[in-house]
Amino acid sequence: MDEQQPVPLTKSAPAPAPEAASAPAPAPAAEAELRASDADRDRIADILREALAEGRLQPEEHAERIDAVYRAKTLGELEPLVRDLPTAPTRGAASASARDAESEWPRSLPESENLMAVFGGATRKGRWRVRRRTNALAVFGGIEIDLTEALFEQQEIVIHVVAAFGGVEIKVPENVSLRGSGAGILGGFDVTAYEAQDPDAPVIHVTGFAVFGGVEAKPKRGKRLKNLRA
């Protein structure tokens, strides 16, 4: 009697490994946490300017809020500055001063100008049209910005300065407002703050920082704008 051959055992296919749980997508940042752009700051500054012209803000309040605008880093820091103000001018009930201010200061898209001095120098002076924002970078060099004969087409002007082993000198007329919010890191950041008597005069904000360098902004004695508006 023939011996029965053993039946080979078949190996079952291994069970598929369970798929690794995919990591959840990061939640989008809340709007208040989004970084503010230059256009966002300019929009808030326009609302504050209208509020000043309509008498909703006193000059001191306007100055404090404008300074906070150009120090803000997120949208959440900007929103409280206009929470108690209309987000757009009230055309029907606008006062005569507000209408005058609007006609005297034509609106335009935000514009910027860049000045750079690296192991050299750069100068901006004479009869020139000041942009809404000027960025100045001095690295082992020097920059001179002279606004005493400039044409101002916007009331709020920002000059953002970075000086590293270099210097930036800013000269302004005596009849404009000058404000500063910057820092000197092993260097100097000296802005001679001044408030013009005319509430509709241009306002120049100098921001930024100096590292092993210096930034100086001050009125130039004897220099005044003949026409405060271009």
Phi and psi in degrees as GROMACS dihedral restraints (atoms count N, CA, C in turn):
[ dihedral_restraints ]
;  ai    aj    ak    al  type     phi  dphi    fc
    3     4     5     6     1   -69.5    20    10
    4     5     6     7     1   141.2    20    10
    6     7     8     9     1   -74.9    20    10
    7     8     9    10     1   139.5    20    10
    9    10    11    12     1   -76.5    20    10
   10    11    12    13     1   126.2    20    10
   12    13    14    15     1   -71.4    20    10
   13    14    15    16     1   138.4    20    10
   15    16    17    18     1   -66.8    20    10
   16    17    18    19     1   141.1    20    10
   18    19    20    21     1   -82.3    20    10
   19    20    21    22     1   121.4    20    10
   21    22    23    24     1   -64.8    20    10
   22    23    24    25     1   139.6    20    10
   24    25    26    27     1   -82.4    20    10
   25    26    27    28     1   132.7    20    10
   27    28    29    30     1   -91.6    20    10
   28    29    30    31     1   133.6    20    10
   30    31    32    33     1   -80.5    20    10
   31    32    33    34     1   129.7    20    10
   33    34    35    36     1   -75.7    20    10
   34    35    36    37     1   147.1    20    10
   36    37    38    39     1   -63.2    20    10
   37    38    39    40     1   136.7    20    10
   39    40    41    42     1   -62.2    20    10
   40    41    42    43     1   143.2    20    10
   42    43    44    45     1   -66.0    20    10
   43    44    45    46     1   137.6    20    10
   45    46    47    48     1   -60.2    20    10
   46    47    48    49     1   138.1    20    10
   48    49    50    51     1   -67.5    20    10
   49    50    51    52     1   140.5    20    10
   51    52    53    54     1   -63.0    20    10
   52    53    54    55     1   137.4    20    10
   54    55    56    57     1   -64.7    20    10
   55    56    57    58     1   137.0    20    10
   57    58    59    60     1   -66.1    20    10
   58    59    60    61     1   135.6    20    10
   60    61    62    63     1   -64.5    20    10
   61    62    63    64     1   126.3    20    10
   63    64    65    66     1   -70.6    20    10
   64    65    66    67     1   141.8    20    10
   66    67    68    69     1   -67.1    20    10
   67    68    69    70     1   137.1    20    10
   69    70    71    72     1   -63.7    20    10
   70    71    72    73     1   143.7    20    10
   72    73    74    75     1   -65.8    20    10
   73    74    75    76     1   140.5    20    10
   75    76    77    78     1   -61.6    20    10
   76    77    78    79     1   138.9    20    10
   78    79    80    81     1   -68.5    20    10
   79    80    81    82     1   139.8    20    10
   81    82    83    84     1   -63.5    20    10
   82    83    84    85     1   148.6    20    10
   84    85    86    87     1   -66.3    20    10
   85    86    87    88     1   142.1    20    10
   87    88    89    90     1   -63.2    20    10
   88    89    90    91     1   150.2    20    10
   90    91    92    93     1   -57.0    20    10
   91    92    93    94     1   -37.1    20    10
   93    94    95    96     1   -65.3    20    10
   94    95    96    97     1   -21.6    20    10
   96    97    98    99     1   -91.4    20    10
   97    98    99   100     1    -6.2    20    10
   99   100   101   102     1   -68.4    20    10
  100   101   102   103     1   144.0    20    10
  102   103   104   105     1   -69.3    20    10
  103   104   105   106     1   137.5    20    10
  105   106   107   108     1   -81.0    20    10
  106   107   108   109     1   143.2    20    10
  108   109   110   111     1   -98.7    20    10
  109   110   111   112     1   170.7    20    10
  111   112   113   114     1   -61.0    20    10
  112   113   114   115     1   -37.8    20    10
  114   115   116   117     1   -64.7    20    10
  115   116   117   118     1   -36.7    20    10
  117   118   119   120     1   -63.2    20    10
  118   119   120   121     1   -44.2    20    10
  120   121   122   123     1   -65.4    20    10
  121   122   123   124     1   -40.4    20    10
  123   124   125   126     1   -63.9    20    10
  124   125   126   127     1   -37.0    20    10
  126   127   128   129     1   -63.7    20    10
  127   128   129   130     1   -44.1    20    10
  129   130   131   132     1   -66.3    20    10
  130   131   132   133     1   -39.0    20    10
  132   133   134   135     1   -63.0    20    10
  133   134   135   136     1   -36.8    20    10
  135   136   137   138     1   -63.6    20    10
  136   137   138   139     1   -41.1    20    10
  138   139   140   141     1   -64.0    20    10
  139   140   141   142     1   -41.3    20    10
  141   142   143   144     1   -67.0    20    10
  142   143   144   145     1   -36.7    20    10
  144   145   146   147     1   -64.4    20    10
  145   146   147   148     1   -42.1    20    10
  147   148   149   150     1   -63.6    20    10
  148   149   150   151     1   -39.7    20    10
  150   151   152   153     1   -64.9    20    10
  151   152   153   154     1   -36.5    20    10
  153   154   155   156     1   -66.2    20    10
  154   155   156   157     1   -44.4    20    10
  156   157   158   159     1   -65.2    20    10
  157   158   159   160     1   -32.1    20    10
  159   160   161   162     1   -86.0    20    10
  160   161   162   163     1    -2.3    20    10
  162   163   164   165     1    83.1    20    10
  163   164   165   166     1    10.9    20    10
  165   166   167   168     1   -76.6    20    10
  166   167   168   169     1   -27.4    20    10
  168   169   170   171     1  -121.7    20    10
  169   170   171   172     1   143.2    20    10
  171   172   173   174     1   -80.4    20    10
  172   173   174   175     1   155.6    20    10
  174   175   176   177     1   -54.1    20    10
  175   176   177   178     1   -37.9    20    10
  177   178   179   180     1   -65.9    20    10
  178   179   180   181     1   -41.8    20    10
  180   181   182   183     1   -64.7    20    10
  181   182   183   184     1   -42.4    20    10
  183   184   185   186     1   -60.0    20    10
  184   185   186   187     1   -43.8    20    10
  186   187   188   189     1   -62.6    20    10
  187   188   189   190     1   -42.5    20    10
  189   190   191   192     1   -64.4    20    10
  190   191   192   193     1   -43.1    20    10
  192   193   194   195     1   -71.6    20    10
  193   194   195   196     1   -37.8    20    10
  195   196   197   198     1   -63.4    20    10
  196   197   198   199     1   -40.0    20    10
  198   199   200   201     1   -61.5    20    10
  199   200   201   202     1   -40.0    20    10
  201   202   203   204     1   -68.1    20    10
  202   203   204   205     1   -32.5    20    10
  204   205   206   207     1   -58.5    20    10
  205   206   207   208     1   -48.2    20    10
  207   208   209   210     1   -84.6    20    10
  208   209   210   211     1     0.3    20    10
  210   211   212   213     1  -102.2    20    10
  211   212   213   214     1   -10.2    20    10
  213   214   215   216     1   -70.1    20    10
  214   215   216   217     1   141.4    20    10
  216   217   218   219     1  -110.5    20    10
  217   218   219   220     1   -21.8    20    10
  219   220   221   222     1  -127.4    20    10
  220   221   222   223     1   163.2    20    10
  222   223   224   225     1   -64.0    20    10
  223   224   225   226     1   -31.0    20    10
  225   226   227   228     1   -65.2    20    10
  226   227   228   229     1   -26.8    20    10
  228   229   230   231     1   -80.5    20    10
  229   230   231   232     1   -24.1    20    10
  231   232   233   234     1   -82.0    20    10
  232   233   234   235     1   -38.7    20    10
  234   235   236   237     1   -58.3    20    10
  235   236   237   238     1   -42.7    20    10
  237   238   239   240     1   -63.8    20    10
  238   239   240   241     1   -20.3    20    10
  240   241   242   243     1   -71.3    20    10
  241   242   243   244     1   -19.6    20    10
  243   244   245   246     1  -126.4    20    10
  244   245   246   247     1    16.0    20    10
  246   247   248   249     1   -62.2    20    10
  247   248   249   250     1   -33.0    20    10
  249   250   251   252     1   -98.0    20    10
  250   251   252   253     1    18.0    20    10
  252   253   254   255     1  -126.1    20    10
  253   254   255   256     1   153.6    20    10
  255   256   257   258     1   -62.5    20    10
  256   257   258   259     1   140.7    20    10
  258   259   260   261     1   -77.3    20    10
  259   260   261   262     1   -10.4    20    10
  261   262   263   264     1  -143.8    20    10
  262   263   264   265     1   152.7    20    10
  264   265   266   267     1   -60.6    20    10
  265   266   267   268     1   139.8    20    10
  267   268   269   270     1   -83.8    20    10
  268   269   270   271     1    94.2    20    10
  270   271   272   273     1   -61.9    20    10
  271   272   273   274     1   -42.3    20    10
  273   274   275   276     1   -66.8    20    10
  274   275   276   277     1   -37.1    20    10
  276   277   278   279     1  -104.3    20    10
  277   278   279   280     1    13.7    20    10
  279   280   281   282     1   -66.0    20    10
  280   281   282   283     1   141.2    20    10
  282   283   284   285     1   -75.5    20    10
  283   284   285   286     1   167.9    20    10
  285   286   287   288     1   -62.0    20    10
  286   287   288   289     1   -36.7    20    10
  288   289   290   291     1   -65.2    20    10
  289   290   291   292     1   -36.6    20    10
  291   292   293   294     1   -66.3    20    10
  292   293   294   295     1   -41.8    20    10
  294   295   296   297     1   -66.1    20    10
  295   296   297   298     1   -38.5    20    10
  297   298   299   300     1   -63.1    20    10
  298   299   300   301     1   -43.1    20    10
  300   301   302   303     1   -62.6    20    10
  301   302   303   304     1   -38.1    20    10
  303   304   305   306     1   -66.6    20    10
  304   305   306   307     1   -38.8    20    10
  306   307   308   309     1   -73.8    20    10
  307   308   309   310     1   -30.7    20    10
  309   310   311   312     1   -77.9    20    10
  310   311   312   313     1   -28.0    20    10
  312   313   314   315     1  -115.2    20    10
  313   314   315   316     1    89.4    20    10
  315   316   317   318     1   -64.1    20    10
  316   317   318   319     1   137.3    20    10
  318   319   320   321     1   -76.8    20    10
  319   320   321   322     1   145.8    20    10
  321   322   323   324     1  -149.7    20    10
  322   323   324   325     1   164.7    20    10
  324   325   326   327     1   -66.9    20    10
  325   326   327   328     1   145.6    20    10
  327   328   329   330     1   -57.7    20    10
  328   329   330   331     1   133.0    20    10
  330   331   332   333     1  -128.6    20    10
  331   332   333   334     1   155.6    20    10
  333   334   335   336     1  -138.9    20    10
  334   335   336   337     1   159.5    20    10
  336   337   338   339     1  -135.2    20    10
  337   338   339   340     1   140.7    20    10
  339   340   341   342     1  -114.3    20    10
  340   341   342   343     1   132.1    20    10
  342   343   344   345     1  -119.9    20    10
  343   344   345   346     1   133.5    20    10
  345   346   347   348     1  -137.8    20    10
  346   347   348   349     1   135.3    20    10
  348   349   350   351     1  -135.7    20    10
  349   350   351   352     1   108.0    20    10
  351   352   353   354     1  -119.8    20    10
  352   353   354   355     1   111.7    20    10
  354   355   356   357     1    54.1    20    10
  355   356   357   358     1    37.3    20    10
  357   358   359   360     1  -166.6    20    10
  358   359   360   361     1  -155.8    20    10
  360   361   362   363     1  -138.3    20    10
  361   362   363   364     1   158.5    20    10
  363   364   365   366     1  -144.9    20    10
  364   365   366   367     1   143.5    20    10
  366   367   368   369     1  -135.5    20    10
  367   368   369   370     1   139.6    20    10
  369   370   371   372     1  -132.6    20    10
  370   371   372   373     1   111.4    20    10
  372   373   374   375     1  -157.2    20    10
  373   374   375   376     1   177.4    20    10
  375   376   377   378     1    89.7    20    10
  376   377   378   379     1  -154.4    20    10
  378   379   380   381     1   -89.6    20    10
  379   380   381   382     1    94.3    20    10
  381   382   383   384     1  -137.2    20    10
  382   383   384   385     1   153.1    20    10
  384   385   386   387     1   -88.2    20    10
  385   386   387   388     1   119.5    20    10
  387   388   389   390     1   -77.8    20    10
  388   389   390   391     1   130.1    20    10
  390   391   392   393     1   -77.7    20    10
  391   392   393   394     1   167.2    20    10
  393   394   395   396     1   -62.3    20    10
  394   395   396   397     1   -32.5    20    10
  396   397   398   399     1  -140.2    20    10
  397   398   399   400     1   133.9    20    10
  399   400   401   402     1  -123.3    20    10
  400   401   402   403     1   127.1    20    10
  402   403   404   405     1  -105.7    20    10
  403   404   405   406     1   125.7    20    10
  405   406   407   408     1  -122.0    20    10
  406   407   408   409     1   125.0    20    10
  408   409   410   411     1  -123.5    20    10
  409   410   411   412     1   119.6    20    10
  411   412   413   414     1  -122.1    20    10
  412   413   414   415     1   115.4    20    10
  414   415   416   417     1  -124.4    20    10
  415   416   417   418     1   110.3    20    10
  417   418   419   420     1    52.9    20    10
  418   419   420   421     1    38.1    20    10
  420   421   422   423     1  -155.6    20    10
  421   422   423   424     1  -176.5    20    10
  423   424   425   426     1  -134.1    20    10
  424   425   426   427     1   146.3    20    10
  426   427   428   429     1  -128.6    20    10
  427   428   429   430     1   134.8    20    10
  429   430   431   432     1  -117.1    20    10
  430   431   432   433     1   125.1    20    10
  432   433   434   435     1  -119.6    20    10
  433   434   435   436     1   113.2    20    10
  435   436   437   438     1  -113.3    20    10
  436   437   438   439     1   113.9    20    10
  438   439   440   441     1  -103.7    20    10
  439   440   441   442     1     9.9    20    10
  441   442   443   444     1   -70.8    20    10
  442   443   444   445     1   -19.9    20    10
  444   445   446   447     1  -122.3    20    10
  445   446   447   448     1    15.4    20    10
  447   448   449   450     1   -78.2    20    10
  448   449   450   451     1   163.7    20    10
  450   451   452   453     1  -104.5    20    10
  451   452   453   454     1   125.1    20    10
  453   454   455   456     1  -104.2    20    10
  454   455   456   457     1   116.2    20    10
  456   457   458   459     1  -102.0    20    10
  457   458   459   460     1   -10.2    20    10
  459   460   461   462     1  -125.9    20    10
  460   461   462   463     1   151.2    20    10
  462   463   464   465     1   -79.4    20    10
  463   464   465   466     1   -37.7    20    10
  465   466   467   468     1   -97.4    20    10
  466   467   468   469     1   119.1    20    10
  468   469   470   471     1  -121.4    20    10
  469   470   471   472     1   134.7    20    10
  471   472   473   474     1  -118.3    20    10
  472   473   474   475     1   129.2    20    10
  474   475   476   477     1  -117.3    20    10
  475   476   477   478     1   109.9    20    10
  477   478   479   480     1   -99.7    20    10
  478   479   480   481     1   122.7    20    10
  480   481   482   483     1  -119.9    20    10
  481   482   483   484     1   136.2    20    10
  483   484   485   486     1  -128.6    20    10
  484   485   486   487     1   118.4    20    10
  486   487   488   489     1  -122.2    20    10
  487   488   489   490     1   115.9    20    10
  489   490   491   492     1  -121.9    20    10
  490   491   492   493     1   111.5    20    10
  492   493   494   495     1    54.7    20    10
  493   494   495   496     1    32.7    20    10
  495   496   497   498     1  -149.5    20    10
  496   497   498   499     1  -173.9    20    10
  498   499   500   501     1  -141.2    20    10
  499   500   501   502     1   150.5    20    10
  501   502   503   504     1  -131.5    20    10
  502   503   504   505     1   126.5    20    10
  504   505   506   507     1  -115.7    20    10
  505   506   507   508     1   128.6    20    10
  507   508   509   510     1  -122.4    20    10
  508   509   510   511     1   124.8    20    10
  510   511   512   513     1  -114.7    20    10
  511   512   513   514     1   132.4    20    10
  513   514   515   516     1  -127.0    20    10
  514   515   516   517     1   158.4    20    10
  516   517   518   519     1   -66.0    20    10
  517   518   519   520     1   161.9    20    10
  519   520   521   522     1   -75.2    20    10
  520   521   522   523     1   -20.6    20    10
  522   523   524   525     1  -104.0    20    10
  523   524   525   526     1    30.1    20    10
  525   526   527   528     1  -121.7    20    10
  526   527   528   529     1   163.1    20    10
  528   529   530   531     1   -88.5    20    10
  529   530   531   532     1   137.8    20    10
  531   532   533   534     1  -126.0    20    10
  532   533   534   535     1   126.3    20    10
  534   535   536   537     1  -133.9    20    10
  535   536   537   538     1   153.7    20    10
  537   538   539   540     1  -142.2    20    10
  538   539   540   541     1   146.5    20    10
  540   541   542   543     1  -149.9    20    10
  541   542   543   544     1    91.7    20    10
  543   544   545   546     1  -147.6    20    10
  544   545   546   547     1  -174.6    20    10
  546   547   548   549     1  -143.5    20    10
  547   548   549   550     1   145.3    20    10
  549   550   551   552     1  -110.7    20    10
  550   551   552   553     1   120.9    20    10
  552   553   554   555     1  -109.3    20    10
  553   554   555   556     1   102.1    20    10
  555   556   557   558     1    54.6    20    10
  556   557   558   559     1    35.5    20    10
  558   559   560   561     1  -158.3    20    10
  559   560   561   562     1  -169.3    20    10
  561   562   563   564     1  -122.5    20    10
  562   563   564   565     1   141.2    20    10
  564   565   566   567     1  -132.8    20    10
  565   566   567   568     1    94.0    20    10
  567   568   569   570     1  -115.5    20    10
  568   569   570   571     1   110.0    20    10
  570   571   572   573     1  -119.4    20    10
  571   572   573   574     1   119.1    20    10
  573   574   575   576     1   -82.6    20    10
  574   575   576   577     1    95.3    20    10
  576   577   578   579     1   -67.3    20    10
  577   578   579   580     1   141.8    20    10
  579   580   581   582     1  -155.1    20    10
  580   581   582   583     1   140.2    20    10
  582   583   584   585     1  -111.4    20    10
  583   584   585   586     1   122.5    20    10
  585   586   587   588     1   -70.0    20    10
  586   587   588   589     1   151.7    20    10
  588   589   590   591     1   -70.6    20    10
  589   590   591   592     1   -32.6    20    10
  591   592   593   594     1   -81.8    20    10
  592   593   594   595     1   116.5    20    10
  594   595   596   597     1   -65.0    20    10
  595   596   597   598     1   -17.8    20    10
  597   598   599   600     1   -94.9    20    10
  598   599   600   601     1     6.6    20    10
  600   601   602   603     1   -69.6    20    10
  601   602   603   604     1   154.2    20    10
  603   604   605   606     1   -57.9    20    10
  604   605   606   607     1   147.8    20    10
  606   607   608   609     1  -120.5    20    10
  607   608   609   610     1   122.5    20    10
  609   610   611   612     1  -109.5    20    10
  610   611   612   613     1   121.3    20    10
  612   613   614   615     1  -106.2    20    10
  613   614   615   616     1   124.2    20    10
  615   616   617   618     1  -107.0    20    10
  616   617   618   619     1   118.9    20    10
  618   619   620   621     1  -125.5    20    10
  619   620   621   622     1   170.1    20    10
  621   622   623   624     1   124.7    20    10
  622   623   624   625     1  -153.1    20    10
  624   625   626   627     1  -159.0    20    10
  625   626   627   628     1   161.8    20    10
  627   628   629   630     1  -128.3    20    10
  628   629   630   631     1   128.8    20    10
  630   631   632   633     1  -118.4    20    10
  631   632   633   634     1   114.7    20    10
  633   634   635   636     1    51.4    20    10
  634   635   636   637     1    37.5    20    10
  636   637   638   639     1  -151.6    20    10
  637   638   639   640     1  -167.5    20    10
  639   640   641   642     1  -144.6    20    10
  640   641   642   643     1   144.6    20    10
  642   643   644   645     1  -128.0    20    10
  643   644   645   646     1   129.4    20    10
  645   646   647   648     1  -134.7    20    10
  646   647   648   649     1   129.6    20    10
  648   649   650   651     1  -134.8    20    10
  649   650   651   652     1   127.8    20    10
  651   652   653   654     1  -160.4    20    10
  652   653   654   655     1   157.6    20    10
  654   655   656   657     1   -67.5    20    10
  655   656   657   658     1   146.5    20    10
  657   658   659   660     1   -96.1    20    10
  658   659   660   661     1   119.5    20    10
  660   661   662   663     1   -59.9    20    10
  661   662   663   664     1   131.8    20    10
  663   664   665   666     1    86.7    20    10
  664   665   666   667     1    -4.8    20    10
  666   667   668   669     1  -103.9    20    10
  667   668   669   670     1   119.9    20    10
  669   670   671   672     1  -135.0    20    10
  670   671   672   673     1   145.5    20    10
  672   673   674   675     1   -73.1    20    10
  673   674   675   676     1   129.5    20    10
  675   676   677   678     1   -73.4    20    10
  676   677   678   679     1   -41.2    20    10
  678   679   680   681     1  -118.4    20    10
  679   680   681   682     1   115.8    20    10
  681   682   683   684     1   -69.3    20    10
  682   683   684   685     1   -16.5    20    10
  684   685   686   687     1  -122.7    20    10
  685   686   687   688     1   137.4    20    10
